[in-house]
Amino acid sequence: MNLAFFKELGTAIVKHFSKNGPTYAKVFGGMVFASAVTAAACHVAYKKLEDKHRKEDAEKYKAEFTKRLKELEKRYQHNEYLLKKKINELCEEFGIEHVC
């Protein structure tokens, strides 16, 4: 290929961008702004969904823990040592600090 071709091509590109540069800048700026707004909206929506699901999970685990704790208390009401042992096992299962 001829070097003159590349020189003419480079000159044509420079002329094109110098003539249409503000238009490209506006389009690029609009894309950046739209992307930033979209990212912010997605972040807010994700946080709301995450909070909602964490609350739902916490309520579900609380209900299950309470149910199983009552079952243990009913089953081992006459043996305090086994009751404490089973409660500690239940706490470990749910990732809770030992109560007894």
N, C-alpha and C positions, 0 to 999 in steps of 0.2 A: 504494500500500500504506500501511497505517497504521503509525505509529511505535510504537504500543502492541504490535503484533504482534512487531516486532523486539525490543522490551524484554522481552516474555514469553519469546520464543525464547532470548534471551541468558540470562535468569534460569533457564530450564529446562536450558540447557547447563551453566551454572555449578553448579547443583544436582547434575546428573548426574555431572560430573567430581569434585565434592567428595565425593560418595557413593562413586563407583567409582574414584577416583584411585589408591589403592594397588594395585588390580588392574591398571590400565593401566600403572602404573610397573613392576610385576613383569613384565608381558608385554613391555614395551619393553626393560627391563633384560635379560631372557632373550634377546631378539632380538639385542641388541648383543653379549652374551656369545657367543652361538652364531655370530654373524658374525665376531667376533674369532678364535674357535677355528678356524673354517673357513678364514679368511684365513691364519692361521699354518700350518695343515696344508697348504694349497695351496702356500705359499711353500717349505716344507721339501721337499715332493714335487717342485716345480719345480727346486729347487737340486740334488736328487739326480739327476733326469733330465738336467739340463744337464751336470752333472759326468760322468755316464756317457757322454753323447753326445760331450762334448769329448774324453774319453779314447779313445773309439772312433775319432773323426775323427783324433786325433793319431797313433794307431797306424796307421791307414790311410794317412795322408800320409807317415809315416815309412817305411813299407814301399814306397810308390810312389817316394819320393825315393831311397831306397837302391837300388831296382831300376834307376831311370833313371841314377843316378850310376855304377853298375857298368857299365851299357851304354855310357855316355860314356867311362869309363876303358878299356874294352875296345876301343872304336872308335877313340879318339884316343890310344892308348898310345904311339905313335911321334912324336906332335907335341904337345909340352908347351904351346906357346902356344895352340893351338886347344883343348886340353883345359881349360886355365884359363879361356879365354873361354866355353866351353860350360858349365863348372861355374858360373861367375858368372851366366850367363843362367838356368840352372836354379835357382840360389839366388834370383834376382829373381822368378822365376815362383812360387816357394813362399813368398816373403816372408821369406827368411832373409838375414842379413847375409853379405856376401861372405866366402868362406873364403880365397880366394887373392888 
